[in-house]
Amino acid sequence: MKISAQLKYFVKLGLPAILISFFLVAAAQIVFAQTPSRSIVISPPTIEHSLNPGESGEGVLKVTNNGNTDLTFAANVHDFIVEDKSGTPIILTDDTLSEKYSGASWVAVTPNTFVVPAGTTKEINYFLQVPADAAPGGRYAAAIYEPVDAIQVDGTGAGVNTQLGSLFYITVAGPVTERAEVSLFAAPGFSEYAPVSIVTEITNYSDLHVKPSGALVIKNMFGQEIARQDFSGGNIFPESTLQYVNTFFKDSGFKIGRYTAELSAVYGRDNNLPLDATLSFIIFPWKIALAATLVVAIIVIAVLLLRRKKNKKDNSTHTTTPPATPDN
């Protein structure tokens, strides 16, 4: 009778709870599976053309929809500029960029509106025409793809469209000014432990973008090379500064001593203009060194005290009593 009562209690309370749990899990999985997701890949992210005045170019851009819903895009071409040290492009409204660098009017994409079904890739054609009277130097434009439908969000508030694009770096042939310099090359002068990060900033004073490349080498106090990293990055927009961060000795364990960092890079249309810089830094684990010094000092003091005590004992043992004076 006792077992039957427990079984009835389980059927009455436990079994419904289990069934409800299974139902909630299944419902959550269905809702999750039906939630729209967006994952868009643009290829290539940057396009570079070197053309003479009056020449033209063309190519193909690709938009890949890795999400689970079809997307409709509107394509437009705008000027862009870079103002921060991370190289972040800022898309500009029409007629706001200096004519010296504006290239939006030179580029056209087709079609202007297109659908990319879920899990597929759409090819977009672009055409580029350099005016016959174009001055030598760099021109910049961005083909922007923006979803037509706003992202749906729960609650109140407006949906926000995602802007993605391909950046055009156009070089018009002819005599130009090419000048860039290392405006900052710095690292902590003293570090207790590795790793050590070296910050490099390169300022571009040229009439067109530059893309430095080279190597950053670390040498020990004996002049031996112990580490090397490629020095490369994105294009540096004219009249702007780009920052690079190279971190050394992340997995090298214990380091101690004086080190020298040497930057050797080049830039320019012919990659023949140098960018060089040098700095020194010290890695010294002073807390460990101080602790070791204290331990050594304590050992030395203890040894000296033991020796002193032993010498005193030896002196007292070898002390003799003076001979007694004989009686007359």
C-alpha positions as CSV (number, residue, x, y, z in Angstrom):
1,M,0.0,0.0,0.0
2,K,2.9,2.4,0.8
3,I,4.5,1.9,-2.7
4,S,1.1,2.4,-4.4
5,A,0.6,5.7,-2.5
6,Q,4.1,7.0,-3.6
7,L,3.4,6.0,-7.2
8,K,0.1,7.9,-7.1
9,Y,1.9,10.9,-5.6
10,F,4.5,10.8,-8.4
11,V,1.9,10.5,-11.1
12,K,-0.1,13.3,-9.7
13,L,2.8,15.9,-9.2
14,G,6.1,14.7,-10.7
15,L,5.0,13.5,-14.1
16,P,3.2,16.7,-15.1
17,A,6.3,18.7,-14.0
18,I,8.5,16.6,-16.2
19,L,6.2,16.9,-19.2
20,I,6.0,20.7,-18.8
21,S,9.8,20.9,-18.7
22,F,10.1,18.9,-21.9
23,F,7.5,21.1,-23.5
24,L,9.3,24.3,-22.5
25,V,12.7,23.1,-23.8
26,A,11.2,22.1,-27.1
27,A,9.3,25.4,-27.4
28,A,12.5,27.3,-26.7
29,Q,14.4,25.4,-29.4
30,I,11.7,26.1,-31.9
31,V,11.7,29.8,-31.1
32,F,15.5,30.0,-31.3
33,A,15.5,28.2,-34.6
34,Q,13.0,30.7,-36.0
35,T,14.8,33.8,-34.8
36,P,16.2,35.7,-37.8
37,S,20.0,36.1,-37.9
38,R,22.2,38.3,-40.0
39,S,25.7,37.5,-41.0
40,I,27.1,39.4,-44.1
41,V,30.5,39.1,-45.7
42,I,31.8,41.7,-48.2
43,S,34.6,40.7,-50.6
44,P,37.0,42.2,-51.2
45,P,37.0,44.8,-48.4
46,T,39.5,47.0,-50.2
47,I,40.2,47.6,-53.9
48,E,43.2,49.4,-55.2
49,H,43.7,50.9,-58.7
50,S,46.6,52.8,-60.2
51,L,45.5,54.5,-63.4
52,N,46.5,57.3,-65.7
53,P,44.2,60.3,-66.3
54,G,41.5,59.3,-68.7
55,E,41.8,55.5,-68.0
56,S,39.1,53.3,-66.6
57,G,38.8,50.1,-64.6
58,E,36.2,47.6,-63.6
59,G,35.8,44.6,-61.4
60,V,33.4,42.4,-59.3
61,L,32.4,42.8,-55.7
62,K,30.7,40.0,-53.7
63,V,28.1,40.1,-51.0
64,T,27.6,36.9,-49.1
65,N,24.5,36.3,-46.9
66,N,25.4,33.7,-44.2
67,G,22.2,34.4,-42.3
68,N,18.9,32.4,-42.4
69,T,16.8,35.1,-44.0
70,D,16.8,36.7,-47.5
71,L,18.2,40.3,-47.5
72,T,17.6,43.2,-49.9
73,F,20.4,45.7,-50.2
74,A,20.7,49.2,-51.6
75,A,24.1,50.1,-53.0
76,N,25.5,53.6,-53.0
77,V,28.9,55.2,-53.5
78,H,30.2,57.8,-51.0
79,D,33.5,59.5,-50.2
80,F,35.3,58.4,-47.0
81,I,38.0,59.8,-44.8
82,V,40.1,58.4,-41.9
83,E,40.7,60.6,-38.9
84,D,41.6,58.3,-35.9
85,K,44.8,56.4,-35.4
86,S,43.1,53.0,-35.8
87,G,42.4,53.5,-39.5
88,T,38.6,53.6,-39.1
89,P,36.9,54.8,-42.2
90,I,34.2,57.5,-41.8
91,I,31.6,57.5,-44.6
92,L,30.8,61.1,-45.7
93,T,27.8,62.7,-47.2
94,D,28.0,64.1,-50.7
95,D,30.2,67.1,-51.4
96,T,31.9,67.1,-47.9
97,L,35.3,65.8,-48.8
98,S,38.0,68.0,-50.3
99,E,38.0,67.8,-54.1
100,K,41.7,66.8,-53.8
101,Y,40.8,63.4,-52.4
102,S,37.2,62.8,-53.5
103,G,36.6,59.8,-55.7
104,A,32.9,59.0,-55.3
105,S,31.9,60.5,-58.6
106,W,34.4,58.3,-60.4
107,V,32.8,55.0,-59.2
108,A,29.5,53.4,-60.1
109,V,28.1,50.0,-59.0
110,T,25.3,47.9,-60.6
111,P,22.7,46.9,-59.7
112,N,21.8,49.6,-57.2
113,T,19.3,47.3,-55.5
114,F,19.6,43.5,-55.2
115,V,18.4,40.5,-53.2
116,V,20.8,38.0,-51.6
117,P,19.0,34.8,-50.6
118,A,20.0,33.2,-47.4
119,G,23.2,31.1,-47.8
120,T,24.2,32.6,-51.2
121,T,26.6,35.1,-52.7
122,K,25.6,37.9,-55.0
123,E,28.1,39.5,-57.5
124,I,28.0,43.2,-58.0
125,N,29.9,45.0,-60.9
126,Y,31.7,48.2,-60.4
127,F,33.0,50.6,-63.0
128,L,35.7,53.3,-62.5
129,Q,36.5,56.2,-64.7
130,V,39.3,58.7,-64.1
131,P,38.7,62.1,-65.7
132,A,41.2,63.1,-68.3
133,D,42.1,66.3,-66.4
134,A,42.5,64.5,-63.0
135,A,45.4,65.7,-60.9
136,P,48.0,63.1,-59.7
137,G,47.5,61.7,-56.2
138,G,45.1,59.7,-54.2
139,R,41.3,59.5,-54.5
140,Y,39.0,57.6,-52.2
141,A,35.5,56.2,-52.3
142,A,33.4,53.5,-50.6
143,A,30.7,51.3,-52.1
144,I,28.2,51.0,-49.3
145,Y,25.7,48.1,-49.1
146,E,22.8,48.8,-46.7
147,P,20.0,46.4,-45.9
148,V,16.7,47.9,-47.0
149,D,14.7,46.4,-44.1
150,A,15.5,47.7,-40.6
151,I,16.6,45.1,-38.1
152,Q,13.5,44.0,-36.0
153,V,13.9,44.5,-32.3
154,D,11.7,43.7,-29.3
155,G,10.2,46.5,-27.3
156,T,10.2,50.1,-28.2
157,G,12.8,51.9,-30.3
158,A,13.8,52.1,-34.0
159,G,15.7,49.4,-35.9
160,V,19.2,50.2,-37.0
161,N,20.5,49.2,-40.4
162,T,24.0,47.8,-40.8
163,Q,26.3,49.6,-43.2
164,L,29.0,47.5,-44.9
165,G,31.2,48.4,-47.8
166,S,34.2,48.1,-50.0
167,L,36.8,50.8,-49.9
168,F,38.4,52.1,-53.1
169,Y,42.0,53.4,-53.0
170,I,42.6,55.1,-56.4
171,T,46.1,56.4,-57.4
172,V,46.3,58.7,-60.3
173,A,49.7,58.5,-62.0
174,G,51.9,61.6,-62.1
175,P,54.4,63.5,-60.0
176,V,53.3,63.6,-56.3
177,T,54.7,64.3,-52.9
178,E,55.6,61.2,-51.0
179,R,56.6,61.9,-47.4
180,A,55.9,59.9,-44.2
181,E,57.7,59.8,-40.9
182,V,57.7,57.8,-37.7
183,S,56.0,60.3,-35.4
184,L,56.1,58.0,-32.3
185,F,58.2,55.0,-31.4
186,A,57.8,54.1,-27.8
187,A,57.9,51.4,-25.1
188,P,58.1,51.4,-21.3
189,G,61.6,52.3,-20.4
190,F,61.5,49.9,-17.5
191,S,59.4,46.8,-17.1
192,E,59.4,44.4,-14.2
193,Y,58.3,41.5,-16.4
194,A,57.5,40.6,-20.0
195,P,55.6,41.0,-22.3
196,V,56.6,44.4,-23.6
197,S,54.5,46.4,-26.1
198,I,56.1,48.7,-28.6
199,V,53.8,51.5,-30.0
200,T,54.6,52.9,-33.5
201,E,52.8,55.8,-35.1
202,I,53.4,56.8,-38.7
203,T,52.1,60.1,-40.0
204,N,51.5,60.4,-43.8
205,Y,52.2,63.8,-45.3
206,S,51.9,62.5,-48.9
207,D,49.4,63.4,-51.7
208,L,48.2,59.8,-51.6
209,H,47.9,56.9,-49.2
210,V,50.9,54.8,-48.1
211,K,51.3,51.3,-46.8
212,P,54.5,50.7,-44.9
213,S,56.0,47.2,-44.7
214,G,59.1,45.9,-43.1
215,A,60.2,44.3,-39.8
216,L,60.6,45.2,-36.1
217,V,63.6,43.4,-34.5
218,I,64.6,43.0,-30.8
219,K,68.2,42.6,-29.9
220,N,69.8,41.8,-26.5
221,M,72.6,43.7,-24.8
222,F,75.1,41.8,-26.9
223,G,73.6,42.9,-30.1
224,Q,72.2,39.5,-31.0
225,E,68.7,39.3,-32.6
226,I,66.3,37.4,-30.3
227,A,62.9,38.3,-31.7
228,R,61.4,39.6,-35.0
229,Q,57.9,40.5,-36.2
230,D,56.6,41.6,-39.5
231,F,55.7,45.3,-39.6
232,S,52.7,45.8,-41.8
233,G,49.2,47.2,-41.7
234,G,46.5,48.9,-43.6
235,N,46.8,52.0,-45.8
236,I,47.5,55.3,-44.1
237,F,45.2,58.0,-45.4
238,P,46.8,61.3,-46.5
239,E,47.2,63.8,-43.7
240,S,46.5,61.2,-41.0
241,T,48.4,59.0,-38.5
242,L,48.1,55.2,-38.1
243,Q,49.1,53.5,-34.9
244,Y,50.7,50.0,-34.7
245,V,51.2,47.9,-31.6
246,N,53.7,45.0,-31.5
247,T,53.9,42.9,-28.4
248,F,57.0,40.8,-27.7
249,F,57.9,38.0,-25.2
250,K,54.3,37.0,-24.6
251,D,55.3,33.3,-24.2
252,S,59.1,33.7,-23.6
253,G,59.1,33.2,-19.8
254,F,61.7,34.9,-17.7
255,K,63.5,37.9,-19.2
256,I,66.1,40.2,-17.7
257,G,68.5,42.8,-19.2
258,R,68.7,45.7,-21.6
259,Y,67.1,45.3,-25.0
260,T,67.0,47.4,-28.2
261,A,64.1,47.6,-30.7
262,E,64.9,48.5,-34.3
263,L,62.2,49.4,-36.9
264,S,63.2,49.0,-40.5
265,A,60.4,49.6,-43.0
266,V,59.8,51.2,-46.4
267,Y,56.9,52.9,-48.1
268,G,56.1,54.7,-51.4
269,R,54.8,53.7,-54.8
270,D,58.2,52.0,-55.4
271,N,58.7,50.8,-51.8
272,N,62.0,52.7,-51.7
273,L,61.5,55.3,-49.0
274,P,62.8,54.3,-45.6
275,L,61.1,54.5,-42.2
276,D,63.6,53.7,-39.4
277,A,63.5,54.1,-35.6
278,T,65.4,52.7,-32.6
279,L,64.7,52.6,-28.8
280,S,66.0,50.8,-25.8
281,F,64.2,49.3,-22.7
282,I,65.0,47.3,-19.6
283,I,63.3,44.3,-18.2
284,F,64.3,43.7,-14.6
285,P,62.3,41.8,-11.9
286,W,63.3,44.0,-9.1
287,K,61.0,42.4,-6.5
288,I,62.5,39.0,-7.1
289,A,66.0,40.6,-7.1
290,L,65.3,42.4,-3.8
291,A,64.0,39.2,-2.2
292,A,67.0,37.2,-3.4
293,T,69.3,40.0,-2.1
294,L,67.6,39.9,1.3
295,V,68.0,36.1,1.5
296,V,71.6,36.2,0.6
297,A,72.2,39.0,3.1
298,I,70.5,37.0,5.9
299,I,72.6,33.9,5.0
300,V,75.8,35.9,5.1
301,I,74.9,37.5,8.4
302,A,74.0,34.1,9.8
303,V,77.3,32.7,8.7
304,L,79.3,35.6,10.2
305,L,77.5,35.3,13.5
306,L,78.1,31.5,13.6
307,R,81.8,32.0,12.9
308,R,82.1,34.7,15.5
309,K,80.4,32.5,18.1
310,K,82.7,29.6,17.1
311,N,85.8,31.8,17.4
312,K,84.7,32.9,20.9
313,K,84.3,29.3,21.9
314,D,87.6,28.3,20.5
315,N,89.4,31.2,22.3
316,S,87.8,30.3,25.7
317,T,88.9,26.6,25.3
318,H,92.5,27.5,24.5
319,T,92.8,29.9,27.4
320,T,95.4,28.5,30.0
321,T,95.7,29.2,33.7
322,P,99.0,31.1,34.6
323,P,101.4,28.9,36.6
324,A,101.2,29.3,40.5
325,T,104.1,31.2,42.3
326,P,106.1,28.7,44.4
327,D,106.2,29.4,48.2
328,N,109.5,30.4,49.8
